[in-house]
Amino acid sequence: MKKTITIALASFMLVACGGGGDKKVDQSPKTQKENKNTQPNPTTPSTDNQVKKDGTSISTTIPSNLGAVYNSTNFNRYTSVKTPNGGSIHIVAQDKITNEQIIRCRNILKHYLTDFKGSMYGSDKSAIANNMAKNGAILALLNGQDDGSNPLSTKVTGQPLYQNEIQVEGGAWYMAQNYEHRDAAYEEILHLVHDKGIGVDGAGGSIGAAPEYQAKIREAQQNALTNNLWAIGTEASKITEWRNENSLSQEYLASVVDSYYGLWGAYTQSGSNGMWGMYVGKTREDTKTDDPMGYALMGQFFHPYITYNAQISASLNGNFSLKFDSLKPYTNHSRYLKDVTLLGSNNNSVSVNELDNIITGNSGINTVIFSGNSSEYDMSKSSDGTAIIIDNLGRDGKNKLYSIEKLQFNDKTMDL
């Protein structure tokens, strides 16, 4: 058992103050603008720091039972999410996909499949995960972008997701909220969960593990389409295409989820809409007001915050804020993160939010930034250096810190 020592913050040494089928093609009315010369560099497959920190291996061996296209010529890394029935949801990656990107995609998949206790349809998601494994669900992470230039784009049988549309928390695309490299991971991975796990009603669909929830999704989708809440400005031919391939409900749900988790809050081409302007809800608050049926779907299945421990890119050099700040566009999304781990060795800081954060530092000198003065907080510290910081005024939640060297308050900065 850990020995716990209660310490008044004032006793710390004061230092300088400072401060329809698996494949879902992107049918949104955007123009492909991805710059092929700004792709993230690949990382060493099995020894990089983020793989060790994440605690789940990334293998360089591709299983032989996934299908002919999934071989070591086309893909060079493999990981999976294990399901309660002993099965696997497979993830394969090409050589230009970074390990940081692989880990984030796996984390998003695990987030969607994490039980949301007390919710109507997400309290026990084991049947959905099991159904995905039974149906042979595969997430294929492909080089480049969805412009037809990758020869595997028409050959993979799983859900494709492209290199240039996978952001990583703390990475350049994420911090800038670069919509030329729009974060499509939440959408495409949700399509996989929807098609192979939840299930889709109608022609060409497959009754899955959550038909009652799918009925609610369908009802909300039909209401949104009828009342011009979704597919706004979309050509009739495109809606017909979605209808013919029975992907209307999947595309609609992805639009709602994206806005619910703040992925369109920084989008400047529309002041009020999300998903390239085609969905009436730009933010979570907008969705609650403008599409009540869609908003209700969220609380019935999806956690209000991101459940995975976000692995903050080793490329970050500075501050990563979990607290919403209108001057930092990425915080439209990061505000819903709860737990983070800093990768690499840069001397970075993390600003906490109102959730009960778990923050793990890297090999550099790391600082955690709080909202108030030092006298407004209590702290307990274990003999192994783990600290718990509690805001007595209820602004910052209960924060558990590992490998953190400094605490920054409004009035002073202290060594931990």
N, C-alpha and C positions, 0 to 999 in steps of 0.2 A: 504494500500500500504506500502511496506517495505521502511524504511528509509535507504538510501544507503550512505555510507561514503567512500570517496576515500582516501586511505592511501598509502603513499610511503613505500615500503618494508623496507627501511633503518630505519624507525622509530620504527620498532618492537624491542622488547627486545632481544638482542643476548644471546644465550645460547651456551653450549659447542658444538663444531663442532664434527661431527661423521657421522660418516657415517652409383508271381503267387498265390494268396491266401494271407491271412494275414500272415501266419506263414512263416518266412524266417529263415531257419536253417543256421548257419554259415558254408558255404561250402568252406571257404578259406583253403588253404593248410597249416594250422597251426597245431601244436600239443597242445592238451589241457594240460595246465600246471598250472591251477589255484590251489592255495593252499586253501583248505577248512578251514584251521585254521586261515586265515588272513582276514576273513570277517569283515566288519565294524559292530560295535554294533548297534542294533536297538535303536531308540530314542523314547521318550514318544510321542504318536501320536498327541495330540492336543494342547500342551502347550509349546513346545520348542521354543526357541528364533527365529530360522530361519523361522518358520511359521508366527510368528507375523511380522517380518521384511519384509517378502515377500508380505504380505498383502492379501494373498489368502488362504482360509481355506483348511485344510485337514480334512476330516470327517472320523469318525470311523464307520459310517453307510454305508453299501454297498447297492446301489439301487436294488430294487427287480426285475427290468425289464431288466436286462442285460443278463440273461440266467442262467440256473440251476447251472453251475459251479462257477458262481460269487456270492458266498455267504459268510457269516461271518465265516464259518468254514475254508474256503480256503484263504480268504483275510481279512485283518483287517483295511485297509484304502482306502479311495476313494477321488479323486479330478477330476477336469475336465477343459477343455477349452471350453468356451462358443462360439457359432458361431453366425454370423449376423442374421440367420433365427430363432434364439431362441433355437436352438438345443445344444447338448453337444457332445464333443469328450471325451470319458471316460478313466480314468486312475485308475487302481486298483493295490494294492500292498500287498504282503505277509509280514509276521511279521519280517523278517530279513532285509527288505529294510529300510534304514534310511529315515527320513523326508528330509534330505539334498539331498538324491538321488531322491526322488519323485519331489522335487521342481526343480531340475536341468532338469529332464526329461520333466516336464511340460514347463519349459522355452524353451527348445530346440524345442518342438512342436510349441509353440507360435512364436518362431523365424522363423521357416519355413513358418508360415502362416501370418507373418507381411508383409503388402504391401511394395513393393520396387518401389516407385514412379519413373516413367520414364523408367522402364524396359519393354521389349517387352511383356513378358508373366506374370510378377509378379506385375504389377502396381496395380492391384485389385485382391486380392486372396480370396475375400469373397465367390465366387462360389465354390472354392476348399474346403474351410472350411465347407460350407453348405453341399457339397456333402459327406464329411466325416461323418457329423452328420446323414445325410439321410441314409448312408450305414451302420450305427451302428458301427463306428470305435471304437475299444477298444485297449488300450495299457496295457498289463498285465506284471507287474513287479514281477518276480518270484525269490524265494530263490535259492541260489547256482549258478550253472553254467550249460551251455548247454551240459550236458554229459549224459542225460537220467535218472539221479538220482532223479529228481523232478517228482513225479507222475502226476503233473498238466501239464507237458510239452506237453503231447499228448491230453490234454482235453480242453485247452483254445481255444476259437474260434478267439481271437484277436491276435495282434502282440506281441509275447513274447520278453522280454528283461530281462536279468538275473542280479542278485545282483553283481556278481563278475566281471561284465563287464560294470559297471556304475561308472565312476570316478566323483569326485566332485572337482571343482576348489578349490585349497588350501589344499585338502586332500593328504594323503601320496602317493596314487597311481598316482595321477595327478602330484604332484611335482616331483616324480621320473620318470614319464613317463614309468610306469611299464607295459610292453606289455604282461606279464602274466595275467594282469588284464586290457587288452586292452580296451580303451574307445569305446565301440560299440554303445553307445546311439545315436550318430548322424546317423549311418547307419540304425539301426533298426527302429528308429522313422521316418526316411525318407521313409523306405519301407511302413510304414503305410500311410503316406501322399501320396505316389506314388500310391499304390493300391486302396485306398479308396477315394482319392481326385482328383489327376491329371488324373488318369486312365491309363490303359494299353491296347494297341491294340493287335490284334491277338487272336488265339484260347484260350479260357478260360479266356481271359481278360475282362475288363469292361470299356466301353467308359466312361470316366470321364468328369471333368469340363474343362480340358485343352488338348483337342486332338491335337491341332496344336503344342503345346509344346512337347507332347509325340512323335509326328512324328519327331521332331528335335532330341529328345533323342534317338529314334530308329535309325535314320540315323547315329548319332555319334557312337552309340554302334556297329552297323554293320561295320562301318569304322574301329573302334578300334580292333574288333575281326579279321577282314580280314587282317589288317596290323600289327598284333601282338603288339598292344599298350596296350592291356588289356587281362586278362586271360592268361598271360605269364606263361608258365610252368604248366598250369592246365591240368590234364588228360582229354583226349577226352571224356571219359565216364561222367565226371563231366559237361562238356559243353553240352553234350547231355541231361543230367538230367535237367540242367537249361533251355535248349531249350524246352524240353517236358513239363515242368511246366510253361513255358512262363515267366521266371524271369530274362532273360538275360539283359533286359534294366534296371531293378531295381538294379541288382547287379553292373552293369557298372556305373550307375549314382551315387551310393553310394561310389564307388571307387574315382570318380572325386571329389565329395563333401568333402570326408575325406581329400584328399590332398589339396583342395582349402582352407580349414580351418586349415591346419597345423598339422593334427593329426598324420602324418607319418614322419614329419621332424626329429624327435628324434630317429627313428627306425634305429638301427645299423646293422641289418642283411642284409641290402641292401644299397649300397651307392647312388643309383639313382632311386629306385622304391618304390612305396607305396603299401598299402593293402597287406601286407605279401610278397611283391616282385612281385605281379601279375599285377600291374598297372604301366605304364611307368612314370607317374608323381609322384614324391616323395613330392614336395612342390608346392605351387602356381606358382612359377616362372618356375619350370620344366614343369608343366601342360601347361602353356601358350606356351612354345616352342615345347614340345613333342606331345601334343594332342590338337591342335588348335580348333578342333570341340568341344571337351569336355570343353575346357576353355570358348568357346563362350556360351555354355549352362549356365554357371555360371552367367555371366552378364545379361542374359536374364530373370533370375528369382530370384537368390540368392543375398542377400546383401553382399557387400565386407567386412563387419565387423559383429560381433555378436550383434544382436539388444537387447538381454535381459540383465537385470542387474544381473550380476553373483553374487550369494551369496557365499562368500568365507568361506570355512569350519571353524567352530569354533576351529578345531584342529590345524589350522595354528599357528605357533609361530615363527615369523620372518618377512621376506620380501616377498611380492608378486609383481612380476614385470609384467607390461603390455608392457614393452619395450623389443624387441628382444635382447637376449644375448646368444651367442653361448655356454657360460659356464653354462647356465641354460636351459636344454633341453625342459622344459615345455613351455618356451616362444615361441617355434615354433607355439604353439596354442594360448597362452594367448595374443600374439601380436595382435590378431584380436578381443579381447575384448575391449569394450569402457567404460562401466559402471560397477562398482563393489560395493558391500556392504560387509564390514567385519562383521562376526558373532562372538559371544562369547565375551570374555573379555581380551584376550591376547594383549600385547602392540606391535602391528604389524605396518608395513610400507607398502606403495604401491608406486612403481615407475611408473610414467606416461609414455604414449607413445605419438605419434604424433596426435592422435585423440582427439576430444573434450570430455574428460573424465568427468564423474560424479562419485565422490568417496564419500562414506558414511562410517564413522567410527563406531566402536563398543563401548562398555562401558570402554575399556582400554584407554591408551595413544597412539594415532595413529599419524604417520608421513607420509607425502606425499613427495616423492623425485623427484626433477626436474633435468633437464639436464645441466643447466648453472649456472652462477653467479647471485646473488640476484638482482644486478643492471639492469639485462636484462629483468626483469619482472615487470608488473603492477598488482595491486590488488584492487578490490573493495570488501568491507565487509559490510554486512547488520547487522542491530541491533540484529538479532536473531543468529548471529554467522556464517551464511552462507558466504562463501568467493568465489570469482571468481579470478583465477590467470591466467594471459595472458602472454605468452612468446612473447616478441617483436621481436624475431628472427625467430619465426615460427617453432620451433623444437617440442614443447610440446603441441601445440594446446591451446584451451581455456578450463580451468579446473574449474569445479564447485565442491566445497567441503562442506560436511556436517559433523558435529561432528568430526572434525579433530583438533588436538591440536598443531601440529608442522609442519613447512615447512623446508625441507632440500635442500640446494643449494650446488654448488661446493665449495663456499667460506665460508658458515656458515649455521647454523641451527637456526631457529627463532621460538618463540612461536607465535601461531596464536590467 
